[in-house]
């Protein structure tokens, strides 16, 4: 599994946890938002290529 696929999987899991967490009023919503943010960072940094 590559970094981009892993990031997309984290993003999907984060969205599911955020939706479920808001319905249940549990800390799962915060974890979901954190996973989506982490997935975004992974996707942005995976696009950068070093010039060397």
C-alpha positions in Angstrom: 0.0 0.0 0.0 1.4 3.3 -1.0 1.4 6.6 0.9 -1.4 8.1 -1.2 -3.7 5.0 -0.8 -3.0 5.0 3.0 -3.8 8.7 3.1 -7.1 8.2 1.3 -8.0 5.3 3.6 -7.3 7.5 6.6 -9.4 10.2 5.1 -12.4 7.9 4.6 -12.0 6.4 8.1 -11.8 9.9 9.5 -15.0 11.0 7.8 -16.9 7.9 9.0 -15.7 8.5 12.5 -16.5 12.1 12.4 -20.1 11.5 11.3 -20.6 8.7 13.7 -19.0 10.7 16.6 -21.2 13.7 16.0 -24.3 11.5 16.1 -23.2 9.7 19.3 -21.6 12.8 21.0 -18.4 10.9 21.7 -14.8 11.8 21.2 -14.8 9.8 18.0 -15.7 13.0 16.1 -12.5 14.7 17.2 -10.5 11.6 16.2 -12.2 11.6 12.8 -11.3 15.3 12.2 -7.8 14.6 13.3 -7.5 11.7 10.8 -8.9 13.8 8.0 -6.3 16.5 8.8 -3.5 13.9 8.9 -4.7 12.5 5.5 -4.6 16.0 4.0 -1.0 16.5 5.3 0.0 13.2 3.9 -1.5 13.9 0.5 0.0 17.4 0.3 3.5 16.2 1.3 3.4 13.1 -0.9 3.2 15.3 -4.0 6.4 17.1 -3.3 9.5 15.7 -5.1 13.0 16.7 -4.2 15.0 18.3 -7.0 18.1 16.2 -6.4 
